[in-house]
Amino acid sequence: MSRNEGPIVEIPGISVLETVVTFFVIPTVMFVAISVLAYAMSKPKKVKTSAITVIE
């Protein structure tokens, strides 16, 4: 008999592959994707010259 009181549910552990994917691969991919999006949104845009706004 168990010394624990109340209902206890046995939960199987996760494998090494699941651990690596969950705690390393997914956060790394998310970080890279967010970094690329942030860089793409904030990089300087090329200035377009127009005959109306620029006098040569």
C-alpha distance matrix in Angstrom:
0.0 3.8 6.6 8.9 10.7 12.5 12.9 12.6 14.9 15.2 18.9 20.6 22.9 26.7 28.9 31.5 34.3 32.7 32.3 35.9 37.3 35.4 36.1 39.4 41.4 41.1 42.0 44.8 46.3 46.1 47.8 50.6 51.2 51.5 53.7 56.0 56.3 57.0 59.7 61.3 61.5 63.0 65.3 69.0 70.9 74.3 77.2 79.3 83.0 85.2 88.9 88.5 86.5 88.0 91.6 92.9
3.8 0.0 3.8 5.5 8.0 10.1 10.6 9.8 12.5 12.8 16.3 18.3 20.4 24.2 26.6 29.1 31.9 30.2 29.5 33.1 34.5 32.5 33.0 36.4 38.5 38.1 38.8 41.7 43.3 43.0 44.6 47.4 48.1 48.2 50.4 52.8 53.1 53.7 56.4 58.0 58.3 59.6 62.0 65.6 67.6 71.1 73.9 76.1 79.7 82.0 85.7 85.3 83.2 84.6 88.3 89.5
6.6 3.8 0.0 3.8 6.6 9.8 11.5 10.9 14.2 14.8 18.1 20.3 21.9 25.6 28.2 30.4 33.3 31.5 30.4 34.0 35.5 33.3 33.4 36.8 39.2 38.8 39.1 42.0 43.9 43.4 44.7 47.7 48.5 48.4 50.5 53.1 53.4 53.7 56.4 58.2 58.3 59.5 61.9 65.5 67.6 71.1 73.9 76.2 79.8 82.0 85.8 85.2 83.0 84.5 88.1 89.4
8.9 5.5 3.8 0.0 3.8 6.7 8.4 7.8 11.3 12.6 15.6 18.3 19.9 23.6 26.4 28.7 31.4 29.3 28.2 31.9 33.2 30.7 30.9 34.4 36.8 36.1 36.3 39.4 41.1 40.5 41.8 44.9 45.6 45.3 47.5 50.2 50.2 50.6 53.3 55.1 55.1 56.3 58.9 62.4 64.5 68.0 70.7 73.0 76.6 78.7 82.5 81.9 79.7 81.2 84.9 86.2
10.7 8.0 6.6 3.8 0.0 3.8 6.8 8.0 11.8 14.0 17.0 20.1 22.0 25.5 28.7 31.1 33.6 31.1 30.2 33.9 34.8 32.1 32.5 36.2 38.3 37.3 37.5 40.8 42.4 41.4 42.9 46.1 46.5 46.0 48.4 51.0 50.8 51.1 54.1 55.8 55.5 56.8 59.5 63.0 65.0 68.6 71.1 73.4 76.9 79.0 82.6 81.9 79.7 81.5 85.1 86.6
12.5 10.1 9.8 6.7 3.8 0.0 3.8 6.4 9.8 12.8 15.6 19.1 21.3 24.6 27.9 30.6 32.7 30.0 29.4 33.1 33.7 30.8 31.6 35.3 37.2 35.9 36.3 39.7 41.0 39.8 41.6 44.8 44.9 44.5 47.1 49.5 49.1 49.6 52.6 54.1 53.7 55.3 58.0 61.5 63.3 66.9 69.4 71.5 75.1 77.0 80.7 79.9 77.9 79.7 83.4 85.0
12.9 10.6 11.5 8.4 6.8 3.8 0.0 3.8 6.6 9.9 12.7 16.2 18.7 21.9 25.3 28.2 30.1 27.3 27.1 30.9 31.2 28.5 29.6 33.3 34.9 33.6 34.3 37.7 38.7 37.7 39.7 42.7 42.7 42.5 45.2 47.5 47.1 47.8 50.9 52.2 51.9 53.6 56.3 59.9 61.5 65.1 67.6 69.6 73.2 75.1 78.8 78.1 76.2 78.0 81.7 83.3
12.6 9.8 10.9 7.8 8.0 6.4 3.8 0.0 3.8 6.5 9.4 12.7 15.1 18.5 21.8 24.6 26.6 24.1 23.7 27.5 28.0 25.5 26.5 30.1 31.9 30.8 31.6 34.8 36.0 35.3 37.2 40.1 40.3 40.3 42.8 45.1 45.0 45.7 48.6 50.0 50.0 51.6 54.2 57.8 59.5 63.0 65.7 67.7 71.4 73.4 77.1 76.6 74.6 76.3 80.0 81.4
14.9 12.5 14.2 11.3 11.8 9.8 6.6 3.8 0.0 3.8 6.2 9.7 12.5 15.6 18.9 22.0 23.7 21.0 21.1 24.9 25.1 22.7 24.2 27.7 29.1 28.1 29.1 32.3 33.3 32.7 34.9 37.6 37.7 37.9 40.5 42.6 42.5 43.5 46.3 47.5 47.6 49.5 51.9 55.5 57.1 60.6 63.3 65.3 69.0 71.0 74.7 74.2 72.4 74.0 77.8 79.1
15.2 12.8 14.8 12.6 14.0 12.8 9.9 6.5 3.8 0.0 3.8 6.5 9.4 12.8 15.8 19.0 20.9 18.6 18.7 22.5 23.0 21.0 22.4 25.8 27.2 26.6 27.9 30.8 31.8 31.7 33.8 36.3 36.6 37.2 39.6 41.6 41.8 42.9 45.5 46.8 47.2 49.0 51.2 54.9 56.5 59.9 62.8 64.8 68.5 70.6 74.4 74.1 72.2 73.7 77.4 78.6
18.9 16.3 18.1 15.6 17.0 15.6 12.7 9.4 6.2 3.8 0.0 3.8 6.4 9.4 12.7 15.9 17.5 15.0 15.2 19.0 19.3 17.3 18.9 22.2 23.5 22.8 24.2 27.1 28.1 28.0 30.1 32.6 32.9 33.5 36.0 37.9 38.1 39.3 41.9 43.1 43.6 45.4 47.6 51.3 52.9 56.2 59.2 61.1 64.8 67.0 70.7 70.5 68.7 70.1 73.8 75.0
20.6 18.3 20.3 18.3 20.1 19.1 16.2 12.7 9.7 6.5 3.8 0.0 3.8 6.7 9.5 12.9 14.5 12.5 13.1 16.7 17.3 15.9 17.7 20.6 21.7 21.6 23.3 25.8 26.7 27.1 29.3 31.5 31.9 32.9 35.2 36.9 37.5 38.9 41.2 42.4 43.2 45.0 46.9 50.7 52.3 55.4 58.5 60.5 64.2 66.5 70.2 70.2 68.4 69.7 73.3 74.3
22.9 20.4 21.9 19.9 22.0 21.3 18.7 15.1 12.5 9.4 6.4 3.8 0.0 3.8 6.7 9.6 11.7 9.8 9.7 13.4 14.4 13.1 14.4 17.3 18.8 18.9 20.4 22.8 24.0 24.6 26.5 28.6 29.4 30.5 32.5 34.3 35.1 36.4 38.5 39.9 40.8 42.5 44.3 48.0 49.8 52.9 56.1 58.2 61.9 64.3 68.0 68.1 66.2 67.3 70.9 71.8
26.7 24.2 25.6 23.6 25.5 24.6 21.9 18.5 15.6 12.8 9.4 6.7 3.8 0.0 3.8 6.7 8.2 6.1 6.5 10.1 10.8 10.0 11.7 14.3 15.3 15.6 17.5 19.6 20.7 21.5 23.5 25.4 26.2 27.5 29.5 31.1 32.0 33.5 35.5 36.8 37.9 39.6 41.2 45.0 46.7 49.7 53.0 55.0 58.7 61.1 64.9 65.0 63.2 64.2 67.9 68.6
28.9 26.6 28.2 26.4 28.7 27.9 25.3 21.8 18.9 15.8 12.7 9.5 6.7 3.8 0.0 3.8 5.4 5.2 6.2 8.7 10.0 10.5 12.1 13.7 14.5 15.7 17.8 19.2 20.3 21.8 23.6 25.1 26.1 27.8 29.5 30.9 32.2 33.8 35.4 36.7 38.2 39.9 41.1 44.9 46.6 49.4 52.8 54.8 58.5 61.0 64.8 65.2 63.3 64.2 67.7 68.3
31.5 29.1 30.4 28.7 31.1 30.6 28.2 24.6 22.0 19.0 15.9 12.9 9.6 6.7 3.8 0.0 3.8 5.5 5.0 6.2 8.6 9.8 10.5 11.3 12.5 14.4 16.2 17.1 18.5 20.4 21.8 23.0 24.5 26.3 27.5 29.0 30.7 32.1 33.4 34.9 36.6 38.1 39.1 42.9 44.7 47.5 50.9 53.0 56.7 59.4 63.1 63.6 61.7 62.3 65.8 66.3
34.3 31.9 33.3 31.4 33.6 32.7 30.1 26.6 23.7 20.9 17.5 14.5 11.7 8.2 5.4 3.8 0.0 3.8 5.4 5.2 6.1 8.5 10.1 10.2 10.2 12.2 14.6 15.2 16.0 18.2 20.0 20.8 22.0 24.2 25.5 26.6 28.2 30.0 31.3 32.4 34.3 36.0 36.9 40.7 42.2 44.9 48.4 50.4 54.0 56.6 60.3 61.0 59.2 59.9 63.3 63.8
32.7 30.2 31.5 29.3 31.1 30.0 27.3 24.1 21.0 18.6 15.0 12.5 9.8 6.1 5.2 5.5 3.8 0.0 3.8 5.5 5.2 5.9 8.4 9.8 9.9 10.6 13.2 14.7 15.3 16.8 18.9 20.3 21.1 22.8 24.7 25.9 27.1 28.8 30.5 31.6 33.1 34.9 36.2 40.0 41.5 44.4 47.8 49.7 53.4 55.9 59.6 60.0 58.2 59.1 62.7 63.3
32.3 29.5 30.4 28.2 30.2 29.4 27.1 23.7 21.1 18.7 15.2 13.1 9.7 6.5 6.2 5.0 5.4 3.8 0.0 3.8 5.5 5.2 5.9 7.8 9.3 10.4 11.9 13.5 15.0 16.3 17.8 19.5 20.8 22.2 23.7 25.4 26.8 28.0 29.7 31.3 32.6 34.1 35.5 39.3 41.1 44.1 47.4 49.6 53.2 55.8 59.6 59.9 57.9 58.8 62.3 62.9
35.9 33.1 34.0 31.9 33.9 33.1 30.9 27.5 24.9 22.5 19.0 16.7 13.4 10.1 8.7 6.2 5.2 5.5 3.8 0.0 3.8 5.6 5.5 5.3 6.5 8.7 10.3 10.9 12.6 14.5 15.6 16.9 18.6 20.3 21.4 22.9 24.7 26.0 27.3 28.9 30.6 31.9 33.0 36.8 38.6 41.5 44.8 47.1 50.7 53.4 57.1 57.6 55.6 56.3 59.8 60.2
37.3 34.5 35.5 33.2 34.8 33.7 31.2 28.0 25.1 23.0 19.3 17.3 14.4 10.8 10.0 8.6 6.1 5.2 5.5 3.8 0.0 3.8 5.8 5.6 4.7 6.0 8.7 9.7 10.3 12.1 14.1 15.2 16.2 18.1 19.7 20.9 22.3 24.0 25.5 26.7 28.3 30.1 31.2 35.0 36.6 39.4 42.8 44.8 48.5 51.1 54.8 55.2 53.4 54.2 57.8 58.3
35.4 32.5 33.3 30.7 32.1 30.8 28.5 25.5 22.7 21.0 17.3 15.9 13.1 10.0 10.5 9.8 8.5 5.9 5.2 5.6 3.8 0.0 3.8 6.0 6.5 5.8 7.7 10.0 11.0 11.6 13.6 15.6 16.3 17.6 19.5 21.2 22.1 23.5 25.5 26.8 28.0 29.7 31.3 35.0 36.7 39.8 43.0 45.1 48.8 51.3 55.0 55.2 53.3 54.3 57.9 58.7
36.1 33.0 33.4 30.9 32.5 31.6 29.6 26.5 24.2 22.4 18.9 17.7 14.4 11.7 12.1 10.5 10.1 8.4 5.9 5.5 5.8 3.8 0.0 3.8 6.4 6.6 6.5 8.7 10.9 11.4 12.4 14.7 16.2 17.0 18.4 20.6 21.8 22.7 24.5 26.3 27.5 28.7 30.3 34.0 36.0 39.2 42.3 44.7 48.3 51.0 54.7 54.9 52.7 53.6 57.2 57.9
39.4 36.4 36.8 34.4 36.2 35.3 33.3 30.1 27.7 25.8 22.2 20.6 17.3 14.3 13.7 11.3 10.2 9.8 7.8 5.3 5.6 6.0 3.8 0.0 3.8 5.8 5.7 6.1 8.6 10.2 10.7 12.3 14.3 15.6 16.4 18.3 20.1 21.1 22.4 24.3 25.9 27.0 28.1 31.9 33.9 36.9 40.2 42.6 46.2 48.9 52.7 53.1 50.9 51.6 55.0 55.6
41.4 38.5 39.2 36.8 38.3 37.2 34.9 31.9 29.1 27.2 23.5 21.7 18.8 15.3 14.5 12.5 10.2 9.9 9.3 6.5 4.7 6.5 6.4 3.8 0.0 3.8 5.7 5.2 6.1 8.6 9.9 10.7 12.2 14.2 15.3 16.5 18.3 19.9 21.1 22.5 24.3 25.8 26.8 30.6 32.3 35.1 38.5 40.6 44.3 46.9 50.7 51.2 49.2 49.9 53.4 53.9
41.1 38.1 38.8 36.1 37.3 35.9 33.6 30.8 28.1 26.6 22.8 21.6 18.9 15.6 15.7 14.4 12.2 10.6 10.4 8.7 6.0 5.8 6.6 5.8 3.8 0.0 3.8 5.5 5.2 6.1 8.6 10.1 10.6 12.2 14.2 15.5 16.5 18.2 20.0 21.1 22.5 24.3 25.7 29.5 31.0 34.1 37.3 39.4 43.1 45.6 49.3 49.6 47.7 48.6 52.2 53.0
42.0 38.8 39.1 36.3 37.5 36.3 34.3 31.6 29.1 27.9 24.2 23.3 20.4 17.5 17.8 16.2 14.6 13.2 11.9 10.3 8.7 7.7 6.5 5.7 5.7 3.8 0.0 3.8 5.5 5.1 6.1 8.6 9.9 10.5 12.1 14.2 15.3 16.2 18.1 19.9 21.0 22.3 23.9 27.7 29.6 32.8 35.9 38.2 41.9 44.5 48.2 48.4 46.2 47.2 50.7 51.5
44.8 41.7 42.0 39.4 40.8 39.7 37.7 34.8 32.3 30.8 27.1 25.8 22.8 19.6 19.2 17.1 15.2 14.7 13.5 10.9 9.7 10.0 8.7 6.1 5.2 5.5 3.8 0.0 3.8 5.4 5.1 6.2 8.6 10.0 10.5 12.3 14.3 15.3 16.4 18.3 20.0 21.1 22.1 25.9 27.9 30.8 34.1 36.5 40.1 42.9 46.6 47.1 44.9 45.5 49.0 49.5
46.3 43.3 43.9 41.1 42.4 41.0 38.7 36.0 33.3 31.8 28.1 26.7 24.0 20.7 20.3 18.5 16.0 15.3 15.0 12.6 10.3 11.0 10.9 8.6 6.1 5.2 5.5 3.8 0.0 3.8 5.5 5.2 6.1 8.6 9.8 10.6 12.3 14.1 15.3 16.5 18.3 20.0 21.0 24.8 26.3 29.2 32.5 34.6 38.3 40.9 44.6 45.1 43.2 43.9 47.5 48.1
46.1 43.0 43.4 40.5 41.4 39.8 37.7 35.3 32.7 31.7 28.0 27.1 24.6 21.5 21.8 20.4 18.2 16.8 16.3 14.5 12.1 11.6 11.4 10.2 8.6 6.1 5.1 5.4 3.8 0.0 3.8 5.5 5.1 6.1 8.4 9.9 10.6 12.1 14.1 15.3 16.4 18.2 19.9 23.6 25.2 28.4 31.5 33.6 37.3 39.8 43.5 43.7 41.7 42.7 46.3 47.2
47.8 44.6 44.7 41.8 42.9 41.6 39.7 37.2 34.9 33.8 30.1 29.3 26.5 23.5 23.6 21.8 20.0 18.9 17.8 15.6 14.1 13.6 12.4 10.7 9.9 8.6 6.1 5.1 5.5 3.8 0.0 3.8 5.5 5.3 6.0 8.6 10.0 10.4 12.1 14.1 15.3 16.4 17.9 21.6 23.7 26.9 30.0 32.5 36.0 38.7 42.5 42.7 40.4 41.2 44.8 45.5
50.6 47.4 47.7 44.9 46.1 44.8 42.7 40.1 37.6 36.3 32.6 31.5 28.6 25.4 25.1 23.0 20.8 20.3 19.5 16.9 15.2 15.6 14.7 12.3 10.7 10.1 8.6 6.2 5.2 5.5 3.8 0.0 3.8 5.5 5.0 6.1 8.6 9.8 10.5 12.1 14.2 15.4 16.1 19.9 21.7 24.6 28.0 30.3 33.9 36.7 40.4 40.9 38.8 39.4 42.9 43.4
51.2 48.1 48.5 45.6 46.5 44.9 42.7 40.3 37.7 36.6 32.9 31.9 29.4 26.2 26.1 24.5 22.0 21.1 20.8 18.6 16.2 16.3 16.2 14.3 12.2 10.6 9.9 8.6 6.1 5.1 5.5 3.8 0.0 3.8 5.4 5.2 6.2 8.6 10.0 10.6 12.3 14.3 15.5 19.2 20.5 23.5 26.8 28.8 32.5 35.0 38.8 39.1 37.2 38.1 41.7 42.4
51.5 48.2 48.4 45.3 46.0 44.5 42.5 40.3 37.9 37.2 33.5 32.9 30.5 27.5 27.8 26.3 24.2 22.8 22.2 20.3 18.1 17.6 17.0 15.6 14.2 12.2 10.5 10.0 8.6 6.1 5.3 5.5 3.8 0.0 3.8 5.5 5.1 6.0 8.5 9.8 10.5 12.2 14.1 17.8 19.5 22.8 25.8 28.0 31.7 34.2 37.9 38.0 35.8 36.9 40.5 41.5
53.7 50.4 50.5 47.5 48.4 47.1 45.2 42.8 40.5 39.6 36.0 35.2 32.5 29.5 29.5 27.5 25.5 24.7 23.7 21.4 19.7 19.5 18.4 16.4 15.3 14.2 12.1 10.5 9.8 8.4 6.0 5.0 5.4 3.8 0.0 3.8 5.5 5.1 6.1 8.5 9.9 10.6 11.9 15.6 17.8 21.0 24.0 26.6 30.1 32.9 36.6 36.9 34.6 35.3 38.8 39.5
56.0 52.8 53.1 50.2 51.0 49.5 47.5 45.1 42.6 41.6 37.9 36.9 34.3 31.1 30.9 29.0 26.6 25.9 25.4 22.9 20.9 21.2 20.6 18.3 16.5 15.5 14.2 12.3 10.6 9.9 8.6 6.1 5.2 5.5 3.8 0.0 3.8 5.5 5.1 6.0 8.6 10.0 10.5 14.2 15.7 18.7 22.0 24.2 27.8 30.6 34.3 34.8 32.7 33.4 36.9 37.5
56.3 53.1 53.4 50.2 50.8 49.1 47.1 45.0 42.5 41.8 38.1 37.5 35.1 32.0 32.2 30.7 28.2 27.1 26.8 24.7 22.3 22.1 21.8 20.1 18.3 16.5 15.3 14.3 12.3 10.6 10.0 8.6 6.2 5.1 5.5 3.8 0.0 3.8 5.5 5.1 6.1 8.6 10.2 13.7 14.8 18.1 21.1 23.1 26.8 29.2 33.0 33.2 31.2 32.2 35.9 36.9
57.0 53.7 53.7 50.6 51.1 49.6 47.8 45.7 43.5 42.9 39.3 38.9 36.4 33.5 33.8 32.1 30.0 28.8 28.0 26.0 24.0 23.5 22.7 21.1 19.9 18.2 16.2 15.3 14.1 12.1 10.4 9.8 8.6 6.0 5.1 5.5 3.8 0.0 3.8 5.5 5.2 6.2 8.5 12.1 13.9 17.5 20.2 22.7 26.2 28.8 32.5 32.5 30.1 31.1 34.7 35.8
59.7 56.4 56.4 53.3 54.1 52.6 50.9 48.6 46.3 45.5 41.9 41.2 38.5 35.5 35.4 33.4 31.3 30.5 29.7 27.3 25.5 25.5 24.5 22.4 21.1 20.0 18.1 16.4 15.3 14.1 12.1 10.5 10.0 8.5 6.1 5.1 5.5 3.8 0.0 3.8 5.5 5.2 5.8 9.6 11.7 15.0 18.0 20.6 24.1 27.0 30.7 31.0 28.6 29.2 32.7 33.4
61.3 58.0 58.2 55.1 55.8 54.1 52.2 50.0 47.5 46.8 43.1 42.4 39.9 36.8 36.7 34.9 32.4 31.6 31.3 28.9 26.7 26.8 26.3 24.3 22.5 21.1 19.9 18.3 16.5 15.3 14.1 12.1 10.6 9.8 8.5 6.0 5.1 5.5 3.8 0.0 3.8 5.6 5.7 9.0 9.9 13.1 16.2 18.4 22.0 24.7 28.4 28.8 26.8 27.5 31.1 31.9
61.5 58.3 58.3 55.1 55.5 53.7 51.9 50.0 47.6 47.2 43.6 43.2 40.8 37.9 38.2 36.6 34.3 33.1 32.6 30.6 28.3 28.0 27.5 25.9 24.3 22.5 21.0 20.0 18.3 16.4 15.3 14.2 12.3 10.5 9.9 8.6 6.1 5.2 5.5 3.8 0.0 3.8 6.1 8.8 9.6 13.3 15.7 17.9 21.5 23.9 27.6 27.5 25.4 26.5 30.2 31.5
63.0 59.6 59.5 56.3 56.8 55.3 53.6 51.6 49.5 49.0 45.4 45.0 42.5 39.6 39.9 38.1 36.0 34.9 34.1 31.9 30.1 29.7 28.7 27.0 25.8 24.3 22.3 21.1 20.0 18.2 16.4 15.4 14.3 12.2 10.6 10.0 8.6 6.2 5.2 5.6 3.8 0.0 3.8 6.4 8.6 12.3 14.5 17.3 20.6 23.3 27.0 26.9 24.3 25.2 28.8 29.9
65.3 62.0 61.9 58.9 59.5 58.0 56.3 54.2 51.9 51.2 47.6 46.9 44.3 41.2 41.1 39.1 36.9 36.2 35.5 33.0 31.2 31.3 30.3 28.1 26.8 25.7 23.9 22.1 21.0 19.9 17.9 16.1 15.5 14.1 11.9 10.5 10.2 8.5 5.8 5.7 6.1 3.8 0.0 3.8 6.4 9.6 12.4 15.3 18.6 21.6 25.3 25.7 23.1 23.5 27.0 27.7
69.0 65.6 65.5 62.4 63.0 61.5 59.9 57.8 55.5 54.9 51.3 50.7 48.0 45.0 44.9 42.9 40.7 40.0 39.3 36.8 35.0 35.0 34.0 31.9 30.6 29.5 27.7 25.9 24.8 23.6 21.6 19.9 19.2 17.8 15.6 14.2 13.7 12.1 9.6 9.0 8.8 6.4 3.8 0.0 3.8 6.6 8.9 12.2 15.2 18.3 21.9 22.3 19.6 19.8 23.2 24.0
70.9 67.6 67.6 64.5 65.0 63.3 61.5 59.5 57.1 56.5 52.9 52.3 49.8 46.7 46.6 44.7 42.2 41.5 41.1 38.6 36.6 36.7 36.0 33.9 32.3 31.0 29.6 27.9 26.3 25.2 23.7 21.7 20.5 19.5 17.8 15.7 14.8 13.9 11.7 9.9 9.6 8.6 6.4 3.8 0.0 3.8 6.3 9.0 12.4 15.3 19.0 19.5 17.2 17.7 21.2 22.1
74.3 71.1 71.1 68.0 68.6 66.9 65.1 63.0 60.6 59.9 56.2 55.4 52.9 49.7 49.4 47.5 44.9 44.4 44.1 41.5 39.4 39.8 39.2 36.9 35.1 34.1 32.8 30.8 29.2 28.4 26.9 24.6 23.5 22.8 21.0 18.7 18.1 17.5 15.0 13.1 13.3 12.3 9.6 6.6 3.8 0.0 3.8 6.2 9.4 12.7 16.2 17.3 15.2 15.1 18.5 18.9
77.2 73.9 73.9 70.7 71.1 69.4 67.6 65.7 63.3 62.8 59.2 58.5 56.1 53.0 52.8 50.9 48.4 47.8 47.4 44.8 42.8 43.0 42.3 40.2 38.5 37.3 35.9 34.1 32.5 31.5 30.0 28.0 26.8 25.8 24.0 22.0 21.1 20.2 18.0 16.2 15.7 14.5 12.4 8.9 6.3 3.8 0.0 3.8 6.3 9.6 13.0 13.9 11.6 11.5 15.0 15.8
79.3 76.1 76.2 73.0 73.4 71.5 69.6 67.7 65.3 64.8 61.1 60.5 58.2 55.0 54.8 53.0 50.4 49.7 49.6 47.1 44.8 45.1 44.7 42.6 40.6 39.4 38.2 36.5 34.6 33.6 32.5 30.3 28.8 28.0 26.6 24.2 23.1 22.7 20.6 18.4 17.9 17.3 15.3 12.2 9.0 6.2 3.8 0.0 3.8 6.5 10.1 11.3 9.9 10.0 13.5 14.5
83.0 79.7 79.8 76.6 76.9 75.1 73.2 71.4 69.0 68.5 64.8 64.2 61.9 58.7 58.5 56.7 54.0 53.4 53.2 50.7 48.5 48.8 48.3 46.2 44.3 43.1 41.9 40.1 38.3 37.3 36.0 33.9 32.5 31.7 30.1 27.8 26.8 26.2 24.1 22.0 21.5 20.6 18.6 15.2 12.4 9.4 6.3 3.8 0.0 3.7 6.8 8.5 7.1 6.6 9.9 10.8
85.2 82.0 82.0 78.7 79.0 77.0 75.1 73.4 71.0 70.6 67.0 66.5 64.3 61.1 61.0 59.4 56.6 55.9 55.8 53.4 51.1 51.3 51.0 48.9 46.9 45.6 44.5 42.9 40.9 39.8 38.7 36.7 35.0 34.2 32.9 30.6 29.2 28.8 27.0 24.7 23.9 23.3 21.6 18.3 15.3 12.7 9.6 6.5 3.7 0.0 3.8 5.2 5.4 5.9 8.9 10.6
88.9 85.7 85.8 82.5 82.6 80.7 78.8 77.1 74.7 74.4 70.7 70.2 68.0 64.9 64.8 63.1 60.3 59.6 59.6 57.1 54.8 55.0 54.7 52.7 50.7 49.3 48.2 46.6 44.6 43.5 42.5 40.4 38.8 37.9 36.6 34.3 33.0 32.5 30.7 28.4 27.6 27.0 25.3 21.9 19.0 16.2 13.0 10.1 6.8 3.8 0.0 3.8 5.7 5.5 6.9 8.6
88.5 85.3 85.2 81.9 81.9 79.9 78.1 76.6 74.2 74.1 70.5 70.2 68.1 65.0 65.2 63.6 61.0 60.0 59.9 57.6 55.2 55.2 54.9 53.1 51.2 49.6 48.4 47.1 45.1 43.7 42.7 40.9 39.1 38.0 36.9 34.8 33.2 32.5 31.0 28.8 27.5 26.9 25.7 22.3 19.5 17.3 13.9 11.3 8.5 5.2 3.8 0.0 3.8 5.9 7.6 10.6
86.5 83.2 83.0 79.7 79.7 77.9 76.2 74.6 72.4 72.2 68.7 68.4 66.2 63.2 63.3 61.7 59.2 58.2 57.9 55.6 53.4 53.3 52.7 50.9 49.2 47.7 46.2 44.9 43.2 41.7 40.4 38.8 37.2 35.8 34.6 32.7 31.2 30.1 28.6 26.8 25.4 24.3 23.1 19.6 17.2 15.2 11.6 9.9 7.1 5.4 5.7 3.8 0.0 3.8 6.7 10.0
88.0 84.6 84.5 81.2 81.5 79.7 78.0 76.3 74.0 73.7 70.1 69.7 67.3 64.2 64.2 62.3 59.9 59.1 58.8 56.3 54.2 54.3 53.6 51.6 49.9 48.6 47.2 45.5 43.9 42.7 41.2 39.4 38.1 36.9 35.3 33.4 32.2 31.1 29.2 27.5 26.5 25.2 23.5 19.8 17.7 15.1 11.5 10.0 6.6 5.9 5.5 5.9 3.8 0.0 3.8 6.4
91.6 88.3 88.1 84.9 85.1 83.4 81.7 80.0 77.8 77.4 73.8 73.3 70.9 67.9 67.7 65.8 63.3 62.7 62.3 59.8 57.8 57.9 57.2 55.0 53.4 52.2 50.7 49.0 47.5 46.3 44.8 42.9 41.7 40.5 38.8 36.9 35.9 34.7 32.7 31.1 30.2 28.8 27.0 23.2 21.2 18.5 15.0 13.5 9.9 8.9 6.9 7.6 6.7 3.8 0.0 3.8
92.9 89.5 89.4 86.2 86.6 85.0 83.3 81.4 79.1 78.6 75.0 74.3 71.8 68.6 68.3 66.3 63.8 63.3 62.9 60.2 58.3 58.7 57.9 55.6 53.9 53.0 51.5 49.5 48.1 47.2 45.5 43.4 42.4 41.5 39.5 37.5 36.9 35.8 33.4 31.9 31.5 29.9 27.7 24.0 22.1 18.9 15.8 14.5 10.8 10.6 8.6 10.6 10.0 6.4 3.8 0.0
